[in-house]
Amino acid sequence: MTQSPRYTPLVQSLPATVPFVGPETAERASGHHFTARLGANENTFGPSPRAIAAMAAAAQDVWMYGDPENHDLRGALAAHHGVTPDHIVVGEGIDGLLGYLVRLVVEPGDAVVTSDGAYPTFNFHVAGFGGLLHKEPYIGNHEDPEALLARAAEVQPKLLYVANPDNPMGSHHPGTVIADMAARLPEGVLMVLDEAYIDLAPPGTEARIDADDPRVIRFRTFSKGYGMAGLRVGYAIAAPGLVSAFNKVRNHFGMGRIAQAGALAALADQDWLAHVRNEVATSRDRLTVIAHDNGLTPLPSATNFVTIDCGANGDFARAVVRELAARGIFIRMPFVAPHDRCIRVSCGPAALMDKFAAALPKALAAARG
Amino acid sequence: MTQSPRYTPLVQSLPATVPFVGPETAERASGHHFTARLGANENTFGPSPRAIAAMAAAAQDVWMYGDPENHDLRGALAAHHGVTPDHIVVGEGIDGLLGYLVRLVVEPGDAVVTSDGAYPTFNFHVAGFGGLLHKEPYIGNHEDPEALLARAAEVQPKLLYVANPDNPMGSHHPGTVIADMAARLPEGVLMVLDEAYIDLAPPGTEARIDADDPRVIRFRTFSKGYGMAGLRVGYAIAAPGLVSAFNKVRNHFGMGRIAQAGALAALADQDWLAHVRNEVATSRDRLTVIAHDNGLTPLPSATNFVTIDCGANGDFARAVVRELAARGIFIRMPFVAPHDRCIRVSCGPAALMDKFAAALPKALAAARG
């Protein structure tokens, strides 16, 4: 009998492994309960109390579908960014939007350029639509604009991915460097500018790019600075032609009622975002001190995490991650060498930092032992 | 200069029109405020109070990503249905899951069979991946199992879509008819059994199909009986091989924290579902009376809406929809002839039924005038 279902050849070629291990999965697998959840770059300072109230109120109305046009939220985002609602598409986190974007442009065999060790979910989508990833090494701890542009000139990719600030290294380029990249893109290359962490970056990190420029789409999220990773609201700013192309493929009713209400309230509370920014800065300083106290090298961070060079190889860093997990501390680390000499620790309130500070020396000793 | 971005040829061929007009869009376009929202088959009786409380509580924790494995929810659903968690995939509403399924199997040019006038979002996804839709007419007000099977034998589709109960007609087949269809599927055809409304259908509507049968995938939702359309939680029951194939393409962190918590609490409150079932039955009876009072013909319904034959053509029914909207009553109607002789009205509490009953005679008069 014919195999049912008859998957596409592309799907048959995709790996069956699941690269996305959540902290709950790690807890179940290890039997350890995490008392400090510092691995997913979640914002442990939480969302605006006004957003929490708005979500709780919206729960009463959740029998209604959310507005498929995301009218009010797009309007508020447009006002916030000084663009029109036609420049804004809202979707199920940056992850969901990246999936739609790749689907819009990538066919099997199409070239895509990114950095080796950059955001794996983007790579997941590219592979999932049959694109061919060309990965450029970082230059030190930074994505390498010149190398990315040179590779783009060589392989004429449909997409060129760059994150600013970068995950997993926490580094950033001044906005002028990114704007210069955009100006020098080869013809027909769309720059995917992932600004998930921009709300936590130093002044000047945001690139000045005309929202009508058809060569760039920039992605933002309510998951990081706004502290609502579990709400799943991201958005992109792009030229209206590209924004409307998303309507050809997106899940039109995909943004729920609570999600839209929470995002709208969070956006309106910029004081809370400023508060979070301060708390994150304090926590970054604390993580820097903790790293130094343990003879490790913290990297400068423009995000809500600090990447810490453990001074050895990937096996050692993996052992540190494992030993921290055994002590109830959930962190993660970069996937590829040479970055996998590092661990990556999310910011958090003092009590969480205390737990990390207490566990790290023991974890390091165990990893060395 | 080369056009940027370079869309795929398939995407270029897709229509730019947006077929998904939400009630908010209709309100904005018409300037009418809807005082009765009876067009989207939302459950106006609302979700379980326990689910509302769970969602409000989860709003506090929304800084955390939801578990990408949906472990607890899949476990509870498995227990509820007497299957294993490996038989369950959870996703962003049935809409989102249908998109993933189509992507898994449909390549440009692949045949897909459905009924003419059945769920348009399924068609949207099939067209969006380049599939060719073969549409069989309904037989009367029912999807036509024999015709669907004959067409499947002819065109060897990758997918055969059938909804039981049906939207937009509200009709249903006994579960035995659906199980018989499944047993007689041509080789290599996957039956997409959309059971969005099953929680509101009469006993015996649910088909007995082995969850390990690789020829069938059945879709369920928290949007209808459970009253949480704006939460975006659907799931599918299928053989483990097919369930795990979703992991190759799905948005792994797509199910948010509030969504998982709300669905879990709703599932645990089966008393509330029974309450809703009673309320819906009462409202169906009321809509039947209202239709008769106005000289119209209500169709029997196995859902939370009643489709009402207005006894004329599509132009007349469209006028009725328009005239009701002008009076603050939002309803919808089937898209295609001959079903577009009908209007479709969602069930609701007595106060909403009163509003509909008051507005309908005037709307009919205006439509006739």
Interface residues (C-beta under 8 A of the other chain):
Chain A: M1 T2 Q3 S4 P5 R6 Y7 T8 P9 L10 V11 L14 P15 A16 V18 F20 V21 G22 E24 T25 R28 R37 A40 E42 N43 T44 F45 G46 P47 I52 M55 A56 A58 A59 Q60 D61 V62 W63 M64 Y65 G66 D67 P68 E69 H71 E92 G93 D95 G96 G99 R103 L104 V105 V106 E107 T121 G128 K158 L159 E187 G188 V189 L190 P214 R215 S223 G227 M228 A229 G230 L231 R232 L242 S244 A245 N247 K248 V249 N251 H252 F253 G254 M255 G256 R257 I258 A259 G262
Chain B: M1 T2 Q3 S4 P5 R6 Y7 T8 P9 L10 V11 L14 P15 A16 V18 F20 V21 G22 E24 T25 R28 R37 A40 E42 N43 T44 F45 G46 P47 I52 M55 A56 A58 A59 Q60 D61 V62 W63 M64 Y65 G66 D67 P68 E69 H71 E92 G93 D95 G96 G99 R103 L104 V105 V106 E107 T121 G128 K158 L159 E187 G188 V189 L190 P214 R215 S223 G227 M228 A229 G230 L231 R232 L242 S244 A245 N247 K248 V249 N251 H252 F253 G254 M255 G256 R257 I258 A259 G262
